[in-house]
Amino acid sequence: MKRVVIIGGGYAGVHAGKILHKAFKKDKDVSVTLIDKNSYHTLMTELHEVAGNRVSEDSVKISYNRIFANRTVNFVQDKIIGLDPKKQELRSETATYPFDYLIVAVGAEATDFNIPGVRKYGLPLWSFDDALRIRYHIQEKFRQAAKEHNEETRRKLLTFTVAGSGFTGIEMVGELIEWLPLLCEEHGISKDEYTLLNVEGMGKILTMFPDGPRAKAQRYMEKKGVKFMLHSLITEVKEGSFTLKNGTVIECGTLIWSCGVCGSKQGGDWGLTVGHVERLRVDEAMRTPEYKNIFVAGDLHWAVENDLPVPQIVEAAEQTAAVAAHNIIHDITGKGEEEHFKSNFHGFMVSIGGRYAVSHTAGISMSGIPAMAIKHLVNCYYLHSVAGVNAWFKYLKHEIFQIKNKRSMLGGLIAGKIQGLWAVPLRMWLGLMWLFEGINKIGEGWLNRPKGSSSSWMFSSGVLQRGMPGYGNAAAAASDTVSAASDAAETAVETAVHAAADAVTAASDAAETAVETVVHAAADAVSASSGIDAAAAVDTVTAASGVAADAVGNAAAAVANTVTDAVTAASGAVSGAVDAAAGGAHQWGPIWDLDKTVIPWASGFVTWFREVFMDGIAAHIDYVVFQSMVVTVECLIGLALLGGLFTFPAAGVSIIMCFVFIFSGLFSWSQVWFIFAAFLLLGGAGRTLGLDYWAQPWLKRWWNKTALAKNTYLYFDEPRFKKGKSKFKNKG
Ligand SMILES: Cc1cc2nc3c(=O)[nH]c(=O)nc-3n(C[C@H](O)[C@H](O)[C@H](O)COP(=O)(O)OP(=O)(O)OC[C@H]3O[C@@H](n4cnc5c(N)ncnc54)[C@H](O)[C@@H]3O)c2cc1C
């Protein structure tokens, strides 16, 4: 059995632990143990936000339980106070820890450069406790100032100094820029009364930055009222004042000390070689010079690369830890080559409060919101690697979604909260709609019709559409009916008129023939009795009768046409009036047809989804079973939402179902509110006036015990362990 021990669970220790877990998770002959004096990993790069009261203290802590649950790494909470490299043993006040391989990653601490009074009166910012101390101290100074009537004393109490203008100092100044005015409001103190100073021994601030972002940062802070004192070395600190090298004494109620760090002092007592500023010397494989099985990583290690010391930053911590871990794996398994440290740093980002930042990454300088966004992205990326998706989600919640006093890059724009009570009616209504939907399907015969429902394949005509045509449709239908009636009337009148005209023409023809016959008979009679040739007279009379008949026929046709035209014009006028009436009711007509499906039924995607995807699923499930499942799920969603039980999964399934309907070309725009309502309910709407109030804690406890939650880091709150099964020990 090989025992690998890591002391210190900062950026270096956690990174090393994760690499060792991957390498040895199936190897029962190697144990990996991480020992830290705290039960949580501290997000050191966000400490100033706690000190400046931007975020709550739990936002910078991630428990080791969370990070290493269900992983090879055992965690022990204990403070190591001694190391015997020869005996290969670590010692705390209550226990000893033998090891075969050791990574020392206990980080750094603020250094006072032996300046008198700094340790006693200065407030360092290099641990979680430091951050809280600064926060409480500043609050206390405001409380005292609010009660103080002596102007001189009050001014002194309200003078805040940050010594040092590296990234820690400037980030602290940035927080105070935002917090001090809020404290003034809280305590009824005028904003002109406080002073915020930044004292720096060198001639410029943020020396790791190029001139551009550095100048921008300084301009921003000066605009916000910060007074910079450059070339100002502090030589002594007393209670309530500090002295500069030129003899000037400055009175102040608060001195935050961020002038530099050294290796964590305990390293020096452990028989290892100290390189510089209490940092432990290592070679390029991160091994200590005299003990090949003892490695140092992170802020505590001392190494020089290209004539410059490796900086004390997160990237250096992770990269040195990776080299140490790989070389331990190499030593134990004999696989691969020994790795040597070669830095690969990507740049710097410094936040100046929650709303402004400067960055210089990959050779590009930025400021304002883009720089801030990069800082958040980098933090999320880091948190994802440490504790998965809900670690970075929790971070974003603290930094943006639940930020107080608009102290984020988006101000308070997306930080508003809705009281759970307001969501209850919507939850009930959505539940009712799903229940109706399921019941409707049963009514339509979904449970026993082998070929789908009568109304549609998946989504029933439902309570939303049935019997509720939009107003525009009713008017159009009425207009169509009137038009059809008017067309029919026009045709009937036309037919009648033409029949009358034909009858007149026929009658006139018959009359003409009768006249002709009578005339011919009369002529014959005249000729026979008188011997007079009446033929000429007959022809004349016949011709006259033909003219008369034609005239009657033409007149009848003209009357028929006139009547037809009049009827057509009247019917056109009726249609126009109906259209005008319908148009008048709409004003502009509908701007969006809510009865249209979101994606048309006949579109290529919908056809693919229906025929390939859904039919592919249906091919493996009996149709009736499939339909019964849909009905059951719909009813269950409805009941769950109505009772507020398992609201989160019910709302989630509701959203998924709606998307299936959309992709199937069956979901109309008027139903899209189902999705938005379900999104709102995801935020815990069942805990107010719902059964989730009792069910959720139970469900959380159960889930947080599962291996799946531990492997995926998808815990709600903290992981849980069965009795006696926890690998976590507290020896401190
Ligand atoms: C306010 C602030 C802002 C910063 N901003 C940035 C930034 O923007 N970018 C950047 O790259 N870096 C930044 N840093 C620096 C960065 O945080 C450090 O470089 C980094 O934390 C070093 O990681 P580490 O693992 O070596 O040490 P640490 O993170 O300090 O971890 C050391 C661990 O060792 C544990 N420990 C100590 N002594 C013992 C003991 N005796 N027994 C058991 N456990 C022990 C501690 O509890 C701690 O968990 C910032 C630092 C601060 C304070």
The ligand as an SDF file (V2000), in Angstrom:
LIG
                    3D

 53 58  0  0  0  0  0  0  0  0999 V2000
   -7.9370   38.6810   -2.1470 C   0  0  0  0  0  0  0  0  0  0  0  0
   -7.1290   37.8400   -3.0750 C   0  0  0  0  0  0  0  0  0  0  0  0
   -7.3140   37.9810   -4.4380 C   0  0  0  0  0  0  0  0  0  0  0  0
   -6.5700   37.2030   -5.3040 C   0  0  0  0  0  0  0  0  0  0  0  0
   -6.8120   37.3350   -6.6620 N   0  0  0  0  0  0  0  0  0  0  0  0
   -6.1500   36.5590   -7.5060 C   0  0  0  0  0  0  0  0  0  0  0  0
   -6.4320   36.6000   -8.8940 C   0  0  0  0  0  0  0  0  0  0  0  0
   -7.2760   37.3820   -9.3430 O   0  0  0  0  0  0  0  0  0  0  0  0
   -5.7440   35.7630   -9.7170 N   0  0  0  0  0  0  0  0  0  0  0  0
   -4.8250   34.8770   -9.2490 C   0  0  0  0  0  0  0  0  0  0  0  0
   -4.2640   34.1210  -10.0430 O   0  0  0  0  0  0  0  0  0  0  0  0
   -4.5300   34.8010   -7.9440 N   0  0  0  0  0  0  0  0  0  0  0  0
   -5.1650   35.6110   -7.0660 C   0  0  0  0  0  0  0  0  0  0  0  0
   -4.8890   35.5060   -5.7230 N   0  0  0  0  0  0  0  0  0  0  0  0
   -3.8040   34.6030   -5.2870 C   0  0  0  0  0  0  0  0  0  0  0  0
   -4.2840   33.1760   -5.1940 C   0  0  0  0  0  0  0  0  0  0  0  0
   -5.3970   33.1250   -4.3820 O   0  0  0  0  0  0  0  0  0  0  0  0
   -3.1910   32.2520   -4.6600 C   0  0  0  0  0  0  0  0  0  0  0  0
   -2.1160   32.2940   -5.5480 O   0  0  0  0  0  0  0  0  0  0  0  0
   -3.6870   30.8320   -4.5160 C   0  0  0  0  0  0  0  0  0  0  0  0
   -4.6820   30.7820   -3.5440 O   0  0  0  0  0  0  0  0  0  0  0  0
   -2.5620   29.8680   -4.1140 C   0  0  0  0  0  0  0  0  0  0  0  0
   -3.0830   28.5770   -3.9660 O   0  0  0  0  0  0  0  0  0  0  0  0
   -2.4060   27.5280   -2.9300 P   0  0  0  0  0  0  0  0  0  0  0  0
   -3.1330   26.2510   -3.1070 O   0  0  0  0  0  0  0  0  0  0  0  0
   -0.9550   27.5270   -3.0730 O   0  0  0  0  0  0  0  0  0  0  0  0
   -2.6950   28.1190   -1.4970 O   0  0  0  0  0  0  0  0  0  0  0  0
   -4.0360   28.4740   -0.7750 P   0  0  0  0  0  0  0  0  0  0  0  0
   -5.1160   28.6980   -1.7500 O   0  0  0  0  0  0  0  0  0  0  0  0
   -3.6920   29.5840    0.1360 O   0  0  0  0  0  0  0  0  0  0  0  0
   -4.4030   27.1760    0.0640 O   0  0  0  0  0  0  0  0  0  0  0  0
   -3.6490   26.7540    1.1850 C   0  0  0  0  0  0  0  0  0  0  0  0
   -4.4510   25.7480    1.9720 C   0  0  0  0  0  0  0  0  0  0  0  0
   -3.6450   25.1920    2.9780 O   0  0  0  0  0  0  0  0  0  0  0  0
   -4.3810   25.0730    4.1770 C   0  0  0  0  0  0  0  0  0  0  0  0
   -3.4330   25.0790    5.2860 N   0  0  0  0  0  0  0  0  0  0  0  0
   -2.5710   26.0390    5.6270 C   0  0  0  0  0  0  0  0  0  0  0  0
   -1.8400   25.6630    6.6610 N   0  0  0  0  0  0  0  0  0  0  0  0
   -2.2250   24.4180    7.0110 C   0  0  0  0  0  0  0  0  0  0  0  0
   -1.8230   23.4800    8.0130 C   0  0  0  0  0  0  0  0  0  0  0  0
   -0.8690   23.7620    8.8620 N   0  0  0  0  0  0  0  0  0  0  0  0
   -2.4470   22.3120    8.0840 N   0  0  0  0  0  0  0  0  0  0  0  0
   -3.4400   21.9980    7.2290 C   0  0  0  0  0  0  0  0  0  0  0  0
   -3.8510   22.8540    6.2550 N   0  0  0  0  0  0  0  0  0  0  0  0
   -3.2410   24.0370    6.1460 C   0  0  0  0  0  0  0  0  0  0  0  0
   -5.2900   26.2680    4.1530 C   0  0  0  0  0  0  0  0  0  0  0  0
   -6.4360   26.0580    4.9620 O   0  0  0  0  0  0  0  0  0  0  0  0
   -5.6400   26.3520    2.6650 C   0  0  0  0  0  0  0  0  0  0  0  0
   -6.7980   25.5950    2.3690 O   0  0  0  0  0  0  0  0  0  0  0  0
   -5.6120   36.2780   -4.8090 C   0  0  0  0  0  0  0  0  0  0  0  0
   -5.4340   36.1430   -3.4380 C   0  0  0  0  0  0  0  0  0  0  0  0
   -6.1900   36.9090   -2.5730 C   0  0  0  0  0  0  0  0  0  0  0  0
   -6.0110   36.7300   -1.1090 C   0  0  0  0  0  0  0  0  0  0  0  0
  1  2  1  0
  2  3  1  0
  2 52  2  0
  3  4  2  0
  4  5  1  0
  4 50  1  0
  5  6  2  0
  6  7  1  0
  6 13  1  0
  7  8  2  0
  7  9  1  0
  9 10  1  0
 10 11  2  0
 10 12  1  0
 12 13  2  0
 13 14  1  0
 14 15  1  0
 14 50  1  0
 15 16  1  0
 16 17  1  0
 16 18  1  0
 18 19  1  0
 18 20  1  0
 20 21  1  0
 20 22  1  0
 22 23  1  0
 23 24  1  0
 24 25  2  0
 24 26  1  0
 24 27  1  0
 27 28  1  0
 28 29  2  0
 28 30  1  0
 28 31  1  0
 31 32  1  0
 32 33  1  0
 33 34  1  0
 33 48  1  0
 34 35  1  0
 35 36  1  0
 35 46  1  0
 36 37  1  0
 36 45  1  0
 37 38  2  0
 38 39  1  0
 39 40  1  0
 39 45  2  0
 40 41  1  0
 40 42  2  0
 42 43  1  0
 43 44  2  0
 44 45  1  0
 46 47  1  0
 46 48  1  0
 48 49  1  0
 50 51  2  0
 51 52  1  0
 52 53  1  0
M  END
$$$$
